[in-house]
Amino acid sequence: MARRYFGTDGVRGVVGADLTDNLVEQLGRAFASWRSGSVLVGRDTRSSGPYVESALVDGLVGAGAEVLRGGVLPTPAVALLSTEHAAVVSASHNPPEYNGVKFFTDAGRKLTDAEEEEIESRLGRPVGGGGTSSDATGLAERYVDLVCNRFGGPLEGLRVVLDCANGAMFEVAPITFERLGASVVTVGNSPDGVNINVGCGATDLRLLRETVATGEFDFGVAFDGDGDRMLAVDARGNEIDGDQILAILALHLGVDLVAVTEMTNLGFHRLMSERGVRVLTTAVGDRYVLEALRRERGVLGGEQSGHVIYLNGHTTGDGLVAALLLARALVEQGVPLAELAAVMPKLPQARADV
């Protein structure tokens, strides 16, 4: 059957209008009736987060799940730290009045279309079984440790601006870069529940551009509200989009296959062809990129919008991991970001949102 509630990345809507407590609770019940076991739950910094989380946990527990509440965590942290299943309360890059729910299974795997259809088919069904709910502690610290150990490298001498979108990356991203030796200035790191993605972050690069361009920095990174996306600017404040970031990483990491979506710039395809890198093209949506990578045993993929997926040690796209890999490319090659990005000439491209 066609999905009614799930979109390209979970269920999203304006809280109280499209996204009601009843719908969220029913989603929790349906998910837990489909997959039994433990569910790690995290959320971003929206003021509606605790209320939406409460409805979700009620549904999960009501269908027998063992819920661990992790508090404010980036989406990729929840995926990486989950041992069975996970759920994130977030509307990602959307404005503060929105919220949403996205699910993971199999220790960090995003759901397929068919699995989301199965969950929707269970909405409203009576289910039995009483689960449990408890608070988990120290998860942000564990996430920073894992990211540093698996993806980090010496960043001494690197000067970087981090725009955390007043979202879920506001604490862990600066800590990670500083631990690896970078000199860090952070903006968009004062969440108040209603300023997530407002005038900052990956959906609005003006703050990052101005901060980098008026200081002495090597580059800047902007995350989205839940931290699974990132975009960058060079030392002059010029945007480096997801296609360019992916091109830099594909060459730096020496991969022989990369997965992208149909929105990817033709300049990327030409560069990969010249360098002998096979390109898989999918529908728009990072989970389709993930499916293609798993099917073809690839490790690197992404979208123009800033989803960068590196599966060598991870399960999903992670804005912080992508930012670290990009920083390492700068340090290890000793080349400015603008020069690294120039390897991929962008060809004219028009897009219309309908």
C-alpha positions in Angstrom: 0.0 0.0 0.0 1.1 3.6 -0.5 2.6 5.3 2.6 0.3 7.9 4.1 2.5 9.4 6.9 6.1 8.4 6.2 8.0 10.7 3.9 11.6 10.7 2.7 12.9 10.6 6.3 10.3 9.6 8.8 7.0 11.2 9.8 7.0 15.0 10.1 4.5 17.8 10.6 3.5 20.9 12.5 3.1 19.8 16.1 -0.6 19.7 17.2 -1.8 19.9 13.6 -0.3 17.3 11.3 1.7 15.7 14.1 -0.6 14.9 17.0 0.0 13.0 20.3 -2.3 10.3 19.2 -0.5 9.7 15.9 2.9 9.7 17.6 1.7 7.2 20.2 0.2 5.0 17.5 3.5 5.1 15.6 5.3 3.9 18.7 2.8 1.1 19.3 3.0 0.0 15.7 6.8 0.0 15.6 7.1 -2.0 18.8 4.5 -4.5 17.7 6.5 -5.0 14.5 10.0 -5.2 16.2 10.2 -6.3 19.8 13.2 -5.5 22.0 15.0 -2.4 23.2 14.5 1.0 21.6 17.0 3.9 22.2 15.1 7.2 21.9 16.8 10.6 21.3 15.6 14.0 20.3 16.8 17.4 19.1 16.4 20.8 20.9 12.9 21.8 19.9 10.6 22.9 22.7 8.0 20.3 21.6 10.6 17.5 21.9 9.9 16.3 25.4 6.1 16.2 24.7 6.5 14.3 21.4 9.0 12.0 23.1 6.5 11.3 25.9 3.8 10.3 23.5 6.2 8.1 21.5 7.5 6.4 24.7 4.0 5.7 25.8 3.3 4.0 22.6 6.5 1.9 22.6 6.1 0.9 26.2 2.4 0.1 25.7 3.4 -2.5 23.0 6.1 -4.1 25.2 9.3 -2.3 24.2 12.2 -1.7 26.6 12.8 2.0 26.1 16.0 3.9 26.9 15.6 7.7 26.9 18.9 9.3 25.8 17.8 13.0 25.9 19.2 15.5 23.3 21.4 13.6 20.9 22.2 14.0 17.2 20.3 11.5 15.0 23.5 9.7 13.9 24.6 9.4 17.5 21.3 7.5 18.3 21.8 5.3 15.3 25.5 4.6 16.2 24.8 3.8 19.8 21.7 1.7 19.4 22.1 -2.1 20.0 18.7 -3.2 18.6 16.3 -0.5 17.6 16.1 3.3 17.8 13.8 6.3 17.4 14.6 10.0 17.0 12.2 12.8 17.7 13.2 15.5 15.2 12.1 17.4 12.1 15.7 17.7 11.0 16.2 21.0 9.0 12.6 22.1 9.3 11.4 25.2 11.2 10.9 25.0 15.0 7.1 24.6 14.9 7.7 21.2 13.1 8.7 17.9 14.7 8.8 14.3 13.7 9.7 10.7 14.3 12.2 8.5 12.5 13.0 4.9 13.3 16.1 2.7 13.0 16.3 -1.1 13.3 19.1 -3.7 13.2 21.5 -1.6 15.3 21.3 1.6 13.3 19.7 0.8 9.9 17.1 3.1 8.4 13.8 1.5 7.4 13.0 0.6 3.8 9.8 1.7 2.1 8.3 -1.7 2.6 9.0 -1.7 6.3 7.4 1.7 6.7 4.4 0.5 4.9 4.2 -2.5 7.3 4.3 -0.1 10.3 1.5 2.0 8.8 -0.6 -1.1 8.3 -0.4 -1.7 12.0 -1.6 1.8 13.1 -4.7 1.5 15.2 -4.4 -2.2 15.9 -4.9 -3.3 19.5 -1.6 -4.6 21.0 -0.8 -6.0 24.4 2.3 -6.2 26.6 3.7 -3.8 29.1 7.3 -2.6 28.5 9.7 -0.5 30.5 11.2 3.0 30.3 14.4 4.3 31.8 16.9 7.1 31.4 20.3 6.4 29.8 23.3 8.5 30.8 26.7 9.3 29.3 25.6 8.7 25.7 26.9 12.0 24.3 30.3 11.3 25.8 30.3 7.8 24.3 29.4 9.2 20.9 32.3 11.7 21.0 34.7 8.9 22.0 33.5 6.7 19.1 33.7 9.5 16.5 37.2 10.6 17.6 38.5 7.0 17.7 37.0 5.9 14.4 37.1 9.0 12.2 39.3 11.5 13.9 42.9 12.6 13.3 45.3 15.3 14.4 43.8 18.7 13.6 46.4 20.9 15.3 46.7 24.3 13.6 43.3 24.1 11.9 41.0 27.1 12.5 37.4 26.3 12.0 34.0 27.8 12.6 31.1 25.4 13.6 27.5 26.5 13.1 25.4 24.1 15.1 22.0 25.4 14.0 21.0 25.7 17.7 20.3 22.0 17.3 21.5 18.6 18.6 25.2 19.2 17.6 25.6 22.2 19.9 27.7 20.4 22.5 29.2 17.4 20.9 30.6 19.0 17.7 32.8 21.7 19.4 34.0 19.1 22.0 35.1 16.7 19.2 37.0 19.2 17.2 38.7 20.7 20.2 39.7 17.2 21.5 41.4 16.6 18.1 43.4 19.8 18.4 41.5 22.3 16.2 41.0 25.9 17.1 37.2 26.3 17.2 34.8 29.2 17.2 31.1 28.1 17.5 28.0 29.9 16.5 24.4 28.7 16.6 25.1 26.9 19.8 22.5 28.6 22.2 19.3 26.5 21.7 16.2 27.9 23.4 13.7 25.5 21.9 12.4 27.9 19.3 15.6 29.0 17.4 16.6 25.7 15.9 17.5 26.3 12.2 16.5 29.9 12.5 18.9 32.2 10.6 21.7 29.6 11.0 22.7 26.0 10.2 22.9 24.2 6.9 19.6 25.7 5.6 20.9 29.3 6.0 24.6 29.8 5.6 24.7 33.6 6.0 25.8 33.5 9.7 28.6 31.0 8.9 29.7 32.9 5.8 29.9 36.2 7.6 31.8 34.7 10.6 34.4 32.9 8.4 34.8 35.8 5.9 35.5 38.4 8.6 38.0 36.3 10.6 41.1 34.2 10.0 39.8 30.8 9.5 40.6 27.8 7.3 36.9 26.8 6.7 33.5 26.6 8.3 30.9 23.9 8.8 27.2 24.2 9.2 25.1 21.3 10.6 21.3 21.0 10.4 19.0 20.7 13.4 19.5 17.0 14.1 23.1 16.7 12.9 22.9 14.2 10.0 23.7 16.9 7.4 26.5 19.4 6.9 27.6 22.0 4.4 30.9 24.0 4.4 32.3 27.3 3.4 35.9 28.0 2.4 38.2 30.6 3.9 36.5 33.4 2.0 33.0 32.3 3.0 32.1 30.7 -0.4 29.7 27.7 -0.1 31.0 24.2 -0.7 27.9 22.0 -1.3 27.4 18.3 -0.7 28.5 17.3 -4.3 31.8 19.1 -3.9 32.4 17.7 -0.4 31.6 14.2 -1.7 34.1 14.7 -4.6 36.8 15.8 -2.2 36.3 12.8 0.1 36.0 10.3 -2.8 39.4 11.3 -4.1 41.0 11.7 -0.6 39.7 8.3 0.7 40.5 6.5 -2.6 37.2 4.8 -3.0 36.3 3.0 -6.2 32.5 3.4 -5.9 30.2 6.2 -4.7 26.4 6.5 -4.5 24.6 9.7 -5.2 21.1 10.9 -6.1 19.6 12.1 -9.3 20.0 15.7 -8.2 23.8 15.4 -8.2 25.6 17.9 -10.4 26.9 16.6 -13.8 30.3 18.0 -12.9 30.6 15.3 -10.2 29.7 12.5 -12.6 32.4 13.8 -15.1 35.1 14.0 -12.4 34.4 10.5 -11.1 34.4 9.1 -14.7 37.8 10.8 -15.3 39.2 9.2 -12.1 37.7 5.8 -12.7 35.2 5.8 -9.9 31.9 4.0 -10.5 28.9 6.1 -9.6 25.5 4.7 -8.5 22.5 7.0 -9.0 19.4 6.7 -6.8 16.2 8.5 -6.1 16.3 11.6 -3.8 16.7 10.6 -0.2 19.7 9.5 1.8 18.2 6.1 2.7 18.1 5.2 -1.0 21.8 6.0 -1.1 22.3 3.8 2.0 20.5 0.9 0.3 22.6 1.2 -2.8 25.8 1.3 -0.8 24.8 -1.8 1.1 23.7 -3.6 -2.0 27.0 -2.9 -3.9 29.2 -3.1 -0.8 30.3 0.6 -1.0 31.2 2.9 1.8 30.8 6.4 0.5 27.8 8.3 -0.8 25.7 11.4 -0.3 23.4 14.2 -1.5 23.9 17.7 -2.8 22.0 18.9 0.3 24.8 17.8 2.6 24.0 14.2 3.6 27.4 12.5 3.5 27.5 8.8 4.3 30.6 6.9 5.2 29.9 3.4 6.3 33.4 2.3 7.3 32.6 2.3 11.0 29.2 3.8 10.9 25.6 2.9 10.0 24.2 6.1 8.5 24.9 9.6 7.4 26.6 11.7 10.1 27.3 15.5 9.7 30.1 15.4 12.4 31.9 12.5 10.8 31.7 14.2 7.4 33.1 17.4 8.9 36.0 15.5 10.4 36.8 13.7 7.2 36.8 17.0 5.4 39.0 18.6 8.0 41.4 15.7 7.7 41.5 16.1 3.9 42.6 19.7 4.4 45.2 18.9 7.0 46.6 15.8 5.4 46.9 17.3 1.9 48.0 20.7 3.2 45.7 22.4 0.6 43.1 25.1 1.1 39.5 24.0 0.9 38.8 26.2 -2.1 41.6 24.5 -4.0 40.4 21.0 -3.1 36.8 21.9 -4.2 38.1 23.3 -7.5 38.9 19.8 -8.7 35.1 19.5 -9.5 33.9 22.2 -11.9 30.2 22.7 -11.2 28.1 22.7 -14.4 25.0 24.9 -14.8 22.0 23.3 -13.0 18.5 24.6 -12.5 16.0 23.3 -9.9 12.4 24.2 -9.3 10.5 23.3 -6.1 6.9 22.5 -6.9 
